[in-house]
Amino acid sequence: MLACVLGCDSLYESGHISFDPGGHIRVSPEVDDSPHVAEHVQAYLANRTTTWWTPEREPYFAWHRNHTYRRAPVS
């Protein structure tokens, strides 16, 4: 999956990034709580798409979005 020395895998596993159906990177609003992480995400990940997403892999990505990804708190 998404593994790089810049911490992409760590951001994914901690729920700070995920992927929409289609492979577009979704960034958790919690990233803004850490200026250094937010800067990294904006510089390297925002508005990008992964080629790892495929319709066959979508169930894996959907599970991650529903169980690990940190969404905005519900008010």
C-alpha positions as CSV (number, residue, x, y, z in Angstrom):
1,M,0.0,0.0,0.0
2,L,1.1,3.6,0.4
3,A,4.5,3.4,2.1
4,C,7.1,6.1,1.8
5,V,9.9,7.5,3.9
6,L,8.0,10.8,4.2
7,G,5.5,9.3,6.5
8,C,2.6,8.6,4.2
9,D,2.0,5.2,5.6
10,S,2.1,6.5,9.1
11,L,-0.4,9.2,8.3
12,Y,-2.7,6.6,6.6
13,E,-2.5,4.1,9.5
14,S,-3.1,6.8,12.1
15,G,-6.2,8.0,10.2
16,H,-4.9,11.4,9.2
17,I,-5.3,10.6,5.5
18,S,-7.6,8.2,3.6
19,F,-8.9,7.9,0.1
20,D,-12.2,8.5,-1.6
21,P,-13.6,6.1,-4.0
22,G,-11.5,6.8,-7.1
23,G,-8.3,7.2,-5.1
24,H,-8.3,11.0,-4.2
25,I,-6.6,11.7,-1.0
26,R,-8.9,12.8,1.8
27,V,-7.2,14.8,4.6
28,S,-8.5,14.6,8.1
29,P,-9.4,18.0,9.7
30,E,-7.3,16.9,12.7
31,V,-4.2,17.5,10.6
32,D,-4.7,21.2,11.2
33,D,-4.0,20.6,14.9
34,S,-0.3,20.0,14.1
35,P,1.3,22.8,12.0
36,H,4.2,20.6,10.8
37,V,1.9,17.8,9.7
38,A,-0.4,20.2,8.0
39,E,2.5,21.8,6.2
40,H,3.8,18.3,5.0
41,V,0.3,17.2,3.9
42,Q,-0.3,20.5,1.9
43,A,3.1,20.3,0.3
44,Y,3.1,16.6,-0.7
45,L,-0.3,15.1,-0.5
46,A,-3.2,17.5,-0.8
47,N,-5.2,17.3,-4.1
48,R,-3.4,14.1,-5.2
49,T,-4.6,10.7,-6.3
50,T,-3.1,7.3,-5.6
51,T,-2.7,4.8,-8.3
52,W,-3.1,2.1,-5.6
53,W,-6.8,2.6,-5.6
54,T,-8.7,0.2,-7.9
55,P,-12.3,-1.0,-7.8
56,E,-11.0,-4.3,-6.6
57,R,-9.2,-2.7,-3.6
58,E,-12.1,-0.3,-2.8
59,P,-13.4,-2.6,0.0
60,Y,-10.1,-2.2,1.8
61,F,-10.1,1.6,1.4
62,A,-13.8,1.8,2.4
63,W,-13.1,-0.2,5.6
64,H,-10.3,2.2,6.4
65,R,-12.5,5.3,5.8
66,N,-15.2,3.9,8.1
67,H,-12.9,2.5,10.9
68,T,-9.6,4.5,11.0
69,Y,-10.0,7.8,9.2
70,R,-10.5,10.7,11.6
71,R,-13.5,12.7,10.4
72,A,-14.6,16.1,11.7
73,P,-16.4,15.8,15.0
74,V,-20.2,15.6,14.7
75,S,-21.8,18.6,16.4
